Amino acid sequence: MKPMIIFLSLFYSSLILASVPVPAPPGIAATSYILEDFNSGKILVARKADEKIEPASITKLMTAYVVFMEIKAGNIQLSDKVQVSKKAWKTKGSKMFIEVDKFVSVENLLKGMIIQSGNDASVALAEHIAGNEAAFSQLMNRHAKKIGMNSSHFSNSTGLPSDNHYTTARDIAKVSKLLIKDFPEYYAWYSTRKFTFNKITQFNRNKLLWKDDSVDGLKTGYTSSAGYCLVTSAKRDGMRLISVVMGTKSKKARTKESQTLINYGFRYFQTHKLYDANQTLHQIRVWKGKQQQLNLGIQQTLFLTIPKKQYKNLKAWMEIDKNIIAPVAINTKVGSVVIELSNEKIAEIPLLSLQEISKGDLWDQLLDEIKMKLQ
């Protein structure tokens, strides 16, 4: 039995502008990279995005995610005072200059890790949460698995070279999106340009914060084996992009290549919100139920990223199952929302029941049985 087809409205300006051809993505001098739209999840550019790489200090994005989750769970607080161990103090690489046996708040350690890329701060946080860095690494891997970072494994909280410590550009984009989405109150620290601790002022290593007003985070990384890396988020006119550039040859190169990716995305693409989560897109007759009308919609807000000035070429419709019979549980799939761009299907999303409808009484069921046969 063929499903019912119901067309959906898409509203756009009567001013029709000429389409802009989308050129091939720019060449990026990096080991691997990815450019993704934050809301739609559309990958605009990618090269070796699933190749396992050494993440250097980009690791600290995952460290921060675990710390934020611990705060959210109520296990620690920003005001907690952490006693600095000798191990944390002597950790090599970039530092926020904490001192042995001194007490430093979780909030200051987070700022020292995020803004100054302090390896000492990362270790101190790891020890405060899990007792030691090895146990904290297990937490990192547990969280990574939960959020779908299936090609990552962490051996430390800092990103210093270590056996069995790797991730991918795609996985980095995943945790970056969650930091922005789930922890906006802490994500603001990633745009902070400088931080002073122990009378020492250090500047954020992400130079795009000074070069591009639309950039508001995330993180740099460097080791001699990983090269120069930069994860960036930028927002222009309501559209947010995440870029991950790994393994460039210099600080200047990671900034330049990241800017090139971001500019390409904003220049040639646009993200549109089509329908809200749990918005009633259509009502349909339900048979043999206590109620006759069932509201239909989608579970998550639908964003689409398409070439600029192509919105007028979008078409949307619903394919709905015929003869939906009670009982109907909430979020039951009863069809699909289909989106086409220039006659090419670009999205198909489950169409769900937005309410529960229980069985009607025997009379309702008998009457509807007769009506169904007479259709």
N, C-alpha and C positions, 0 to 999 in steps of 0.2 A: 504494500500500500504506500503510495507516494505521499511524502509529507506536504503539509500546506505551506505555501510561500507567501509571506507577508513582507512587503517592502517597508524599510525604515527611512525616516526623514534625515537628511543631512543638510544643514543650513550653511550657506556661504554667501559672501558678498556678491552683489550683482555686478560689481566691478571686476571684470575678468582680465587678468594680466597675462602677458605672454609667459610661457613656461621657460624655465632656465635649464638648459641641458646640463646634466650632471657629468662632469669629466671623471676620468679614472682617478682613484685616490692618489695623493702625492707619494712620492718615494720617501721613506723615512729611514734614516741611517741608524738603525737600532737592531738588537738581536731579536726582539719580539715586541709586538705592540697590539693594542686594541683600542677602538673608539666606540663607545656605547652610549645610547640615549638612556638617561636615568629612569624616565617614566615608562617608556614603551619596552625597554630591553632590546631594542633594535641595534644590531651590530652594524655600524656604518663602515668601519675599516678594521681589518685584522690581518696580521701576519705572524705565523708561528705562535698563535695565542694559546695553544695547548701544549707547547713544548716546555718541559720542566727546566726551570732556571733557578739560579741562586738569587734570592730576593734582597740581600743586604739589609739596609735599615727599613726597607718597605715592610719587613717582618713586623715592625712596630705597629702597623695598622691592625694586625691580628692580636698583638699584645694588648693594644688599647681596647679592642672589641671585647676581649675576655674580661678586662678590668671593668669596663662599663656594664657588662652583664652581671658581674659580682655586685656592683653598686645597685643595679636594678633589683637583684634578688635580695638585697638587704644584708648581704654578708659582710660588706665593708661600707664605709662612708668616706666622703671627700675630706672630712675633718679628722679622720684617723691619723694618729701620729705613728710614723714608721721609723724604727731604729735602724740606722744604716749599718750594714755589716761590712766587714773588711773585704769580702768578696765583691760586693756591689761597688765599694769605693775604688777598688783597684782594677775594675773591669776596663780593658783597653778600649781605644777608639774615642768617639765623641762623648763629651761629658757635660753634665749640668753643674758639676763641682760640689757634690754633697760630701760630707765628711764622716769618717768612722765614728760610730756610737752617737752621733747627733740624731735628733728626731725631726723628721720632715713630714709634712702632711701629704696625704694621698693626692690632694689637688695640686700641690706644687710639684710632686713627682710626675704627675700626668702632664703638666705644662712643660716640665723639663724634658720629658720624653717626646712630646708632640712638637713643641716649638724649637727646642734645641737639639733634638735627636739624641738625648743623653742615654748612653748605654748603661751608665751607673743607675740612672732612674729606672730603667727597664728591669734591671736585676732586682733592685730594691722592691719594686712593685710585685714582681714574680715571687719573691721570698715572702712578702707580707701575705700574699693570697694563698700560696700553696706550700710554704715551708722551704722549698728550694726550687731552683730553676728547672730541674729535671721533671719534678712533679707538675710544675706550671706548664711545661711543654706538653705534657699529657692532656692537660685541660685545653690547651690551644688546639691540639689535634682532634679532641672530642667535639669542640665547637665547630671546627672546620668541617668535619664530617656532617654535622647537623645542618649546616647552611649550604651544603653542596659543593664545597671546595674539595672535590674528589681527586684532584691531581696535586695535592699539597701535603707536605709533612714538615713539621717544625721540631727542631732539636734544641732551640734556645729562644729567649725573648728579645734578643738584640738584633739578630741578623748577621752576627759575626760568622765567618766561614766555619762550617761544621758538617760532619758526615750526616747524610740522610736529612738534609735541611733544604727543602726546595718548594717551589710553587709554580704557577703559570700566570701569564698576563690575564687570562680569563678569570681565574680564581681571585686574583687581586681585585679585579673589577667587582666581583661579588661582595667581598667584605667591605669594599669602599662604599658601595650602594647602601649597605645595611648601617654603616656608621652614620651616613647622612640621614637616612630614613628613620632609624630607630632612636638615635641619640642627638637630636638637633641642638640640645642645650650644651653638649660637649663638643659637637662638631665645630662650633664657632671658634674653638681654640686653634683649629687648623689654619685659620686666616690671620692669626695674631702674628705680627711682623717681628716682635722682639719680646724677650722675657729676661728679667733681672732676678738672679738668685745669688745669695752669698756675695752681694755687691759686684757681681760680674754680669754684664749685659751681653747677651748673644742674640743674633738675628736669625730669623727663619731662613732656612736654606733654599726655600722655594722662591726663586727670583720672579716667577710669574705673578706673585702677589703685588709686585711693584710695577710690572709691565702691562698688566691686563686687569682692569677693574672688575671684569666679570668672573675672575678666578677667585675662589674662596677656600681652597685647600687642594691637595691633601698632604703628600709626603715625598721626600727625597730619599735616595739611598745610594751608597757607594761602598764598594770594596774593589781591590785591584782585580779580583777574579770575576766579580759581577758587573763591573763597569759602572757608569753613571746612570741612575734610574730616577724616574719621576712619575708619580701618580697625581693627576690633576682633576679637579672638578671646576666647571665654569657654568654660569647661568646667564643667559641673555633672553630677554623678552619671554620669560616663563619657561624657556627650554633649557634643561640642564644636561650637560654631557660629562662623561667620565672618560679620561684618557689614561692609558697605562703605557709608558715607554720604558723599555728595559734594555740595558746594555749599550748605551751610547759611549762615545769616546771622551767626553769632557762635560763639565758643568754647563758650559755655554751650549753644547750640542743638545743636552737633555732639555734645556729650556726652549731652544729653537725648534726642535722636532715636536715637542709637545704643543707649542703654539701653532705650528703648521697643521697638526691634526685637528686641534680645536677649531681653528679658523675654517678649515675645510668643512667640518660638520655643520657649523652655524651658517656658512655661506650657501650651502647647497641643499640643506634639509630643514624640515620644520615638523614639529610634533604637535599633534592635535588631540584634544580630549574629545572622544566621540560620545561615550555614555558613562554615567556614574554607576558605581557598584550599588546593587539593590534598587536601582531605578526601574519603575514599571515601564517596560517597553511595549507590552501588549497584554491584553486580557483574553482568555480563551475559555470556552465552555468546557466544564468538567461534568462527566456523566456519573450518575448513581452516588452523588455526594450530598452532604448536608448543605454545601454551598455550590452554586453553579458556575461562578466566575473565579478563575485562577489568574493571579498576577504573575507575569513572567519577566525575568531580567537576568543579569549576569552577576557573578560573585565579586569580581574585581573591576575597578574602574578601567575602562578601555582607552588606552592611548595608542596612537599610531604615528610612526615617524615615516614620512614620505618625502620625495623630492619637493622642493619649494614650488608653490603655485600650481600644484597638481590636485588640490583638494576638490576642485570642481569635477574631477574625473573619478571620484570615489562613488561607489554604489554599495548599499547595505540592505540586507534582507534577513528575515528569519525563516528557517525551515523548521516547522513545528509538527510533531507527531499528531496523527489523527486519532480521534476517539480516546482521549485521556480519561481514564476511569478511576474513581476514588476506591481506596484511599490513596492520597498523594502526600508523601512526606516533604518537608521543606528541603530545598536544594536538590530536588529530583531533576535529573536531566530529561528534558522533554523536547529537545531539538538543538539547533545551532544558530548562532548569529554569524553570517558570512559577509566578509568585506572584499570587494573587488576594486582594483585600481586599473583603469584602462583595460577592462575585460580580463584581468589576471587576478586570480584569487590570492590575496595576501594575508588573510587571517580568517580563522574559523574558531569561534569561542562557544563553549557549551551554554545553552539557554536553559535556565533553571526555574523551578517553581519558587516563588518568594514567600509562600505561606503553606501551611498544612491544611489539607481538607480531608476530613474523615468520611467514612461511609454514611450514606443517608439511611433512613429507616426502610423497611421492606416495601412500603408503598412508593417511595421515591425511586427505589431501585427497579421496581416493576414498571413504573411509568416511563423511566428513562430507557429501559430495555426496549419497550415498544417504540419510543421516539427514534432510537438508534436504527431500528429496522426500517423505519419509514423515511430515513434520510435519502 
